[in-house]
Amino acid sequence: MNLSKKDILKFFQTRSGRPLLVRELMRLFKVTTADRKVLKHLLGELVTEGAIVRTRGNRFGTPEKMDLETGTFQAHSAGFGFLLPEKKGKTDVYIPAAARLDAMDGDKVMVRVNPPAGRKKATGKREGSIIRILERSHTRVVGVFELSALKTERHGFVTPSDQRLMQDLFIAAEHVGAAKPGDIVSAEILTYPLRGRPAEGRIAKVIGRPGDPGIEADLIIEEHELPVAFSPACREEASAVPREVTPALRKGRRDLRDLPTVTIDGEKARDFDDAVSIEKIRGGWKLWVHIADVAQYVTEGSFLDQEAYLRGTSVYLPDRAIPMLPEELSNGICSLNPKVERLTLTAEMDIDPSGAVKRYDLYESVIKSNERMTYTDVRRILTDRDRDVRGRYEHLLPQFELMAELMEALRVKRTKRGSIDFDLPEPEIILNLQGQMTDIVRSERNIAHQIIEEFMLAANETVAGHVEGLEIPFIYRVHEEPSEEKLADLAEFLATIGITLPPADKMKSTHIQRAVQSVKGSPEEAIVNTVVLRTMKQARYADENAGHFGLAAETYTHFTSPIRRYPDLIVHRILKALFRNGYRDEAETDKLAEYLSGAAEHCSRRERVAMEAERDVVAMLKVRFMEDKLGEVYEGVITGVTAFGLFIQLKNLYVEGLVHVSTLTDDYYHYIENRHCLRGERKKRVFRIGDSVTIRVDRVDRDRKRIDFSLMSE
């Protein structure tokens, strides 16, 4: 039988007008009785994937025609959740707690979407019920182990640290192992919840006890199933990688070893992806952005490559880094360390005073970085004009001055076209030698950060435009426009503080950028930045170019960090193939297109996991930091308003907590969604995002990762 799943799916999508029985499909596809089992197997796989549906009458059809949709279930700790549809352009579907079946957060599910009625019909908001769980996302549960209250029994339960996994995991006596009550453990799921029956598991690992140094990171690593150790085969390949650049490796590359070159990174950085060079030319500047040629050492399909793809990205936690590549590469031969030769891919750009790239060249190169600069030292050179630091780097001062000039030209150009820059404070966790958190400070962002940011943006955009112009498959970094509903809400809210925006269907990034710029330095800056940021969609990787709304860029990619991001490594491989006249064969191009579709989705997913892990560890450390501060009073800013209360971020500490609406006892408060505020019924007092308040720390709940505040009366 010469029939594939792709053939069957195409038939259902284009020709089938009704659900069909197996025997009807056999007749249509001319399948013999001998091949009936093969057809049923293919249909079964498509059903499992959610591509088609089997009805109770054993008929097969497409989900869309049955008001069914597949996607990822995103659970809320209150019990309800949302379907994040697989199909592009579809809005989220609200799933009430009673309609979630036994789905866990992150599961791939099929949902029956209810016909909209009443207010939902007017707003376009959708609601549905989960009818089938297609794929489970969790293989383990991380949390606190406790024994049963029955002293005659030794079985117990693991209470998940992730509040979205609402059900405890039952642990039979024979699966308790060495776990003791109160231990933080990782438990393997043996059976999933079903019709009210709890999930069952076995203790696979005792992580530690609450309060142990580094326990927060250990817990989150287990919870997100982050791979930490590299496989023996991967380690063996890493140990075989050359430790230095040989003449054979330099062959065929442009020799830039005599070009003054520097890296600029944070004080704690150990893996240097990028280096820059600059010189003044007639009519502007020549900028070289040199990126580590990781693809030279990590060959496609190798064990190193498989491990890097699995991870997708490096993960940076406050007390450790989980690299995408072993240290022999990430901190060694691939890192652009000073005073040693390194292989790179270079984007050489001639840029005019308006910030436009007038000419560019992309090629393989070899460099020798003169200095490993830090953001702090570059700031001292350019902003503080520190005599000692300027004297130490006197031989490079002309280059740094040129970098500052070019950065400003690039920044002005980007601003004019509508690129949106947010100046939201980024917290930095300070740990002592024992790994305990001692302070939270605002992470510095100075002129040196801006230089590297602008130079990397220019290189990424240049590479993306080059490859797109060749019309071959590529992996883009895309950021779609916000939905019209979100833009309408933003316009309505900003109107309340005197900022006028065009109608949603005519709004561009430049309008939003001007709104953000108009409140810079004013009391409204925080509220506008916060609301605008929440209007935006999340950037992602895609094999189709949809532009980058936030950067106001028609085409964009990630090229500049192949040590820590797998999509950048893909981009490097495509470029290197093009340097050798690759992708002229149609079959080769089709193969690349098919690969990029899955790779883009996988890398986007791994990026989200890394971001969630990094955020969760910081949240846990903040909760632990506040445990001994009960009753203390702080100044804060309202960062979020919901029907159940106010989210407050403390000034200077960057810790967030909740003022529950039940503690606002001076009035009845009502949530006004389109104005992002709570308003008192009698006194008309209003609480909105950006308002300054004084709070008291009332409760710190480590298990729920939550801090409760109360407002101090005025």
KEZALO-126379 format. One record per residue (C-alpha): x, y, z. Coordinates in steps of 0.2 Angstrom, whole numbers, padded with zeros to 4 digits, always signed. Each point is the difference from the previous one (the first is absolute). Example, Ala and Ser with C-alpha at 12.3 -4.5 7.8 and 13.67 -1.06 7.14 Angstrom:
+0062-0022+0039/+0006+0017-0003/
END
This chain:
+0000+0000+0000/+0008+0016-0006/-0009+0012+0012/+0007+0012+0014/-0007+0010+0014/+0003+0015-0010/-0011-0006-0014/-0014-0005+0012/+0000+0017+0009/+0000+0010-0017/-0015-0010-0005/-0010+0004+0016/+0005+0019-0001/-0004+0002-0019/-0013-0013-0005/-0009-0008+0014/-0017+0008+0003/-0005-0012+0015/+0007-0012+0012/+0004-0017-0008/+0001-0018+0006/+0015-0010-0003/-0008-0010-0014/-0005+0016-0009/+0018+0006+0001/+0006-0017-0006/-0011+0002-0016/+0005+0018-0003/+0019-0004+0002/-0002-0017-0009/+0007-0009+0015/-0001-0019+0000/-0005-0011+0014/+0017-0005+0003/+0006+0018+0003/-0015+0004+0011/+0011-0001+0016/+0013+0012-0007/-0014+0013-0004/-0007-0002+0017/+0017+0002+0008/+0003+0016-0010/-0017+0007+0005/+0004-0005+0018/+0016+0010+0000/-0009+0015-0008/-0013-0001+0014/+0014-0001+0013/+0008+0016-0007/-0017+0009+0000/+0001+0003-0019/-0017-0010-0002/-0014-0005+0011/-0008-0017+0003/-0018+0002+0005/-0010-0012+0011/-0007-0008-0016/+0017-0004-0005/+0000+0013-0014/+0015+0011-0004/+0000+0018-0004/+0009+0017+0002/+0000+0009+0017/-0004+0017-0007/-0016-0006-0008/-0006-0007+0017/+0004+0016+0010/+0015-0009+0007/+0018+0008+0002/+0016-0007+0006/+0014+0009+0010/+0008+0002+0016/-0009+0001+0017/+0006+0014+0011/-0007-0003+0017/-0003+0013+0014/+0003-0003+0018/-0019+0004+0003/-0005-0015-0010/-0005+0007-0017/+0011+0002-0015/+0002+0004-0018/+0003-0009-0016/+0014+0008-0010/-0005-0006-0018/+0013-0008-0011/-0008+0008-0015/+0007+0018-0004/-0012+0014+0001/-0012-0008+0013/-0003+0008+0016/+0001-0009+0017/-0014-0010+0007/-0006+0001+0018/-0001-0016+0009/-0011+0000+0016/+0007-0011+0014/-0014-0012-0002/+0004-0003-0019/+0018-0003+0001/-0002-0019+0001/+0016-0006+0009/+0012+0011-0010/+0015+0006+0008/+0009+0016-0004/+0010-0001-0017/-0010-0015-0006/-0004-0001-0019/-0019-0001+0000/-0016+0000-0012/-0013+0012+0005/-0018+0002-0006/-0004+0019-0002/-0017+0005+0005/-0010+0012-0011/+0002+0018+0007/-0015+0007+0008/-0004+0017+0009/+0014+0011+0005/+0013-0013-0006/-0008+0001-0018/+0003+0019+0001/+0018-0001+0006/+0006-0014-0010/+0006-0010+0015/-0002-0019-0001/-0004-0014+0012/+0002-0018-0001/+0002-0017+0008/+0014-0013-0001/-0006-0016-0008/+0017-0009-0002/+0017+0001+0006/+0012-0003-0015/+0017+0000+0008/+0006+0002+0018/+0013+0014+0003/+0006-0006+0018/+0010-0016+0004/+0003+0005+0017/-0006+0011+0015/+0011+0010+0011/-0006+0005+0017/+0000-0003+0019/-0003-0018+0006/-0011-0004+0015/-0006-0016+0007/-0018-0005+0002/-0009+0006+0016/-0004-0018+0003/+0014-0006+0011/-0003-0018-0005/+0004+0004-0018/+0017+0005-0007/-0007+0007-0017/+0001+0018-0003/-0003+0015-0012/+0011+0012-0009/-0007+0017+0000/+0006+0009-0016/+0010+0016+0001/-0008+0005-0016/-0017+0007+0005/-0007-0004-0017/+0001-0018+0003/-0014+0000+0012/-0001-0018+0005/+0012-0009+0012/+0009-0015-0006/-0004-0016+0009/+0015-0010+0005/-0003-0018+0006/+0011-0007+0014/+0011-0011-0012/+0004+0016-0010/+0005+0012+0015/+0019-0005+0000/+0011+0010+0011/-0011+0015+0000/-0004+0007+0017/-0015+0012+0005/+0004+0018-0005/+0013-0005-0014/-0001+0009-0016/+0000-0014-0013/-0002-0004-0018/-0013-0014-0004/-0003-0009-0016/-0018-0001-0005/-0005-0018-0002/-0019+0003-0004/-0008+0016-0004/-0016+0007+0008/-0016-0008-0007/-0018+0004+0004/+0004+0007+0018/+0013-0014+0004/+0016+0009+0004/+0016-0003-0009/+0012-0013+0007/+0019+0001+0000/+0016-0006+0008/+0014+0010+0008/+0014+0001-0012/+0011+0013+0009/+0002+0009+0016/+0005+0018-0004/+0003+0006+0017/-0009+0009+0015/-0008+0018+0000/+0014+0012+0004/+0014-0009-0008/+0012+0011-0009/-0004-0001-0019/-0016-0010+0003/-0010+0013-0010/+0010-0003-0016/+0001-0019+0003/-0019-0001+0002/-0004+0011-0016/+0013-0010-0010/-0010-0016+0004/-0017+0008-0002/+0004+0006-0017/+0010-0016-0004/+0015+0010-0006/+0014-0011-0006/+0016+0004+0010/+0013-0014-0003/+0006-0003-0017/+0000-0018-0007/+0016-0010+0000/+0000+0000-0019/-0002+0019+0000/+0014+0002+0012/+0011-0011-0010/-0003+0011-0016/+0003+0016+0010/+0017-0007+0007/+0005-0004-0018/-0003+0018-0006/+0016+0010-0004/+0006+0012+0014/+0008+0012-0012/-0002+0007-0018/+0012-0009-0011/+0006+0006-0017/-0011-0013-0009/-0015+0007+0009/+0005+0018-0006/+0000-0006-0018/-0012+0009-0011/-0005+0013+0013/+0002+0019+0000/+0014+0004+0011/-0005+0014+0013/+0013-0004+0013/+0008+0017-0001/-0017+0010+0000/-0002+0008+0018/-0014-0010+0007/-0008-0001+0018/-0014-0010+0008/-0012+0010+0012/-0009-0011+0013/-0005+0000+0018/+0012-0003+0014/-0006-0018+0004/+0000-0005-0019/+0011-0015-0005/-0007-0004-0017/+0003+0014-0013/-0010-0002-0016/+0003+0016-0008/+0014+0013-0003/+0000+0016-0009/+0012+0011-0010/-0003+0018-0007/+0008+0013-0011/-0004+0017-0007/-0003+0000-0019/-0005+0013-0012/-0018+0003+0003/-0002-0009+0016/+0007-0016+0009/+0005-0017-0004/-0006-0013+0013/+0005-0018+0001/-0010-0011+0011/+0009-0017+0003/-0009-0014+0006/+0007-0017+0007/+0000-0013-0014/-0008-0014+0011/-0006-0009-0016/+0019-0004-0004/+0001-0011+0016/-0018-0006+0002/-0004-0009-0015/-0018-0004-0005/-0006-0017+0007/+0014-0002+0012/-0003-0004+0018/+0005+0018+0004/-0013+0006-0012/-0014-0012+0006/+0003+0006+0018/+0001+0018-0005/-0017-0002-0009/-0008-0009+0014/+0004+0015+0012/-0003+0013-0013/+0008+0014+0011/+0011+0003+0015/-0009+0003+0016/+0006+0014+0012/-0005-0002+0018/+0006+0012+0014/+0013-0013+0007/+0004-0010-0016/-0001-0002-0018/-0006-0015-0010/+0009+0002-0016/-0006-0006-0017/+0018-0007-0004/+0013-0008+0011/+0013+0012+0008/+0014-0006-0012/-0009+0009-0014/-0011+0014+0009/+0014+0007+0011/+0015-0007-0011/+0002-0001-0019/-0016+0008-0005/+0001+0014+0013/+0008+0016-0007/+0013+0001+0014/+0013+0014-0001/+0018-0002-0008/-0004-0017-0008/-0006-0004-0018/-0018-0005-0003/-0010-0005-0015/-0015+0012-0003/-0014+0005-0012/+0001+0018-0004/-0013+0013-0005/+0010+0015-0007/-0012+0015-0002/+0003+0017-0007/-0012+0012+0009/-0004+0018-0005/-0004+0014+0013/-0018-0004-0001/+0003-0017+0007/-0004-0009-0017/+0011-0015-0006/+0006+0005-0017/+0011-0015-0004/+0003-0016+0009/+0010-0016-0001/-0002-0017+0009/+0014-0012+0001/+0010-0013+0010/+0015+0008+0009/+0013-0002+0013/+0002+0013+0014/+0011+0004+0015/-0009+0010+0013/+0011+0014+0008/-0010+0002+0016/-0013-0008+0010/-0010+0016+0005/-0014+0001+0013/-0015+0011-0001/+0006+0009+0016/+0017+0004-0007/-0008+0007-0017/-0012+0011+0010/+0015+0006+0010/+0009+0004-0016/-0015+0009-0010/-0011+0007+0014/+0010+0002+0015/+0016+0005-0009/+0010-0009+0013/+0018+0005-0002/+0007-0017+0007/-0011-0011-0011/+0003+0011-0016/+0019-0001+0003/-0001-0019+0002/-0009-0001-0017/+0008+0015-0009/+0004-0010-0016/-0019-0004-0002/-0007+0017+0005/-0003+0005-0018/-0010-0016-0004/-0011+0003+0016/-0004+0018-0005/-0005-0006-0018/-0011-0014+0008/-0009+0013+0010/-0003+0011-0015/-0006-0015-0011/-0011-0006+0014/-0009+0017+0001/-0003+0000-0019/-0007-0018+0000/-0011+0004+0015/-0007+0016-0008/-0004-0009-0016/-0009-0014+0010/-0010+0012+0010/-0006+0009-0016/-0006-0015-0008/-0011-0004+0016/+0011-0013+0009/-0007-0001+0018/+0012+0001+0015/-0005-0004+0017/+0009+0006+0015/-0007-0012+0013/+0012-0004+0015/+0008-0017-0001/+0004-0007+0017/+0017-0008+0004/+0001-0013+0014/+0015+0002+0012/+0006-0017+0008/+0013-0003+0013/+0013-0014+0000/-0013-0012+0007/-0012+0004-0014/-0012+0009+0011/-0008+0016-0007/+0006+0016+0009/-0008+0014-0011/-0009+0004-0015/+0006+0015-0011/-0004+0008-0016/+0010-0007-0014/+0010+0013-0008/-0003+0005-0019/+0013+0012-0006/+0008+0007-0016/+0010-0016-0002/-0016-0011+0000/-0008+0012-0013/+0016-0002-0011/-0001-0019+0000/-0019+0000-0002/+0000+0011-0015/+0015-0008-0009/-0008-0018+0003/-0017+0007-0007/+0009+0007-0015/+0009-0017-0004/-0016-0010+0003/-0010+0010-0011/+0013+0000-0014/+0002-0019+0000/-0019-0002+0000/-0002+0012-0015/+0014-0008-0009/-0007-0018+0001/-0018+0005-0003/+0005+0009-0016/+0007-0017-0006/-0017-0008+0002/+0005-0016+0009/-0007-0007+0016/+0006+0009+0016/-0004+0001+0018/-0006+0018+0005/-0003+0008+0017/-0017+0007-0002/-0011+0011+0011/-0018+0001-0006/-0011+0015+0002/-0011+0000+0015/-0018-0004-0003/-0012+0014-0005/-0010-0004+0016/+0016+0003+0011/+0005+0016-0010/-0018+0006+0003/+0001-0003+0018/+0017+0009+0001/-0006+0015-0010/-0015+0001+0012/+0011-0001+0015/+0013+0013-0006/-0014+0012-0004/-0004+0001+0019/+0017+0007+0003/+0000+0012-0015/+0009-0010-0013/-0009-0002-0016/+0003-0015-0012/-0008-0003-0017/-0013-0013-0002/+0006-0018+0002/-0001-0005-0018/+0011+0015-0005/+0012-0001+0015/+0019-0003-0003/+0015-0003+0011/+0005+0018-0003/-0016+0007+0009/+0004-0011+0015/+0018+0005+0000/-0005+0018+0000/-0012-0003+0015/+0014-0009+0010/+0012+0014-0004/-0012+0014+0004/-0001-0006+0019/+0019-0003+0002/+0005+0006+0017/-0017+0005+0005/-0011-0009+0014/-0010-0008-0014/+0015-0009-0007/-0001-0016+0010/-0019-0002-0003/+0002+0003-0019/+0015-0012-0002/-0009-0014+0010/-0017+0001-0009/+0009+0001-0018/+0011-0015+0005/-0015-0010+0004/-0009+0005-0016/+0014-0008-0010/+0001-0018-0006/+0015-0011+0004/+0014+0000-0012/+0004-0018-0008/+0010-0009-0013/-0009-0004-0017/+0004-0006-0017/-0011+0013-0008/+0004+0018+0002/-0013+0010+0009/+0011+0015+0004/+0004+0007+0017/-0013+0012+0007/+0010+0005+0016/+0016+0004-0010/-0010+0007-0015/+0010-0011-0011/-0006-0008-0016/+0012-0015+0002/+0010-0006+0015/+0009-0015+0006/+0012-0006+0014/+0018-0001-0006/+0010+0006+0014/+0000-0013+0014/+0003-0017-0007/+0009-0006+0016/-0016+0002+0010/-0015+0000-0013/-0003-0014-0012/-0009+0010-0013/+0016+0011-0002/+0009-0016-0004/-0012-0005-0013/+0002+0017-0008/+0019-0002+0000/-0002-0017-0009/-0011+0008-0013/+0012+0014-0003/+0015-0012-0001/-0009-0011-0013/-0004+0016-0010/+0019+0005+0000/+0003-0017-0008/-0015+0002-0013/-0012-0011+0009/-0019-0002-0001/+0000+0000-0019/-0008-0017+0000/-0019+0000+0002/+0000-0016+0010/+0013+0008+0012/-0010+0015+0002/-0016-0009+0003/+0009-0010+0014/+0006+0016+0008/-0018+0007+0000/-0007-0015+0008/+0014+0000+0013/-0002+0018+0004/-0019-0001+0003/+0003-0012+0015/+0016+0008+0006/-0008+0017+0002/-0014-0007+0010/+0011-0010+0011/+0012+0014+0003/-0014+0012+0005/-0006-0013+0012/+0017-0002+0008/+0002+0019+0001/-0017+0001+0010/+0006-0014+0012/+0016+0009+0003/-0008+0016+0003/-0013-0008+0012/+0014-0009+0010/+0010+0016+0002/-0015+0010+0005/-0006-0014+0012/+0017-0001+0009/+0001+0019+0002/-0018+0000+0007/+0004-0014+0013/+0016+0009+0005/-0010+0016+0003/-0013-0009+0011/+0014-0007+0010/+0008+0017+0002/-0016+0007+0007/-0003-0013+0013/+0008+0010+0014/-0008+0016-0005/-0018-0003+0007/-0008+0016+0006/+0013+0012-0009/-0007+0015-0009/+0006+0004-0018/-0004+0012-0014/-0006-0009-0016/-0008+0003-0017/-0015-0009-0007/+0005-0011-0014/-0016-0009-0003/-0019+0001+0003/-0012-0014+0000/-0017-0003+0007/+0007-0009+0015/+0013+0013+0005/+0016+0011-0004/+0017-0006-0004/+0013+0011+0008/+0019+0001-0004/+0011+0006+0014/+0010+0015-0004/+0019-0004+0000/-0003-0018+0004/-0009-0006-0015/-0010-0012+0010/-0019-0002-0005/-0014-0005+0011/-0019+0001+0000/-0012+0011+0009/-0016-0011+0000/-0016+0010-0003/-0007-0007+0016/+0012+0010+0010/-0006+0016-0007/-0013+0003+0013/-0004+0018-0001/-0012-0002-0015/-0007-0012-0013/+0013+0000-0015/-0005-0005-0018/+0012-0005-0014/-0001+0011-0015/+0009-0011-0013/+0003+0012-0014/+0007+0013+0012/+0011-0012+0009/-0006+0006+0017/-0010-0004+0016/-0013+0014+0004/-0009+0002+0017/-0019+0001-0001/-0002+0013+0014/+0016+0010+0001/+0004-0002-0018/+0018-0003+0004/+0010-0008-0014/+0015-0012-0001/+0008-0001-0017/+0016-0007-0007/+0015+0012+0003/-0007+0007+0017/+0011+0002+0015/-0006-0008+0016/+0007-0005+0017/-0002-0018+0005/+0003-0012+0015/+0007-0018-0003/-0014-0011+0008/+0004-0017-0006/+0014-0010-0009/-0006-0017-0007/+0015-0010-0007/-0010-0014-0006/-0011+0011-0011/+0014+0012-0004/-0011+0014+0005/+0002+0016+0011/-0015+0008+0007/+0000+0019+0004/-0013+0012+0007/-0001+0018-0003/+0004+0012+0014/-0014+0013+0003/+0004+0018-0005/
END
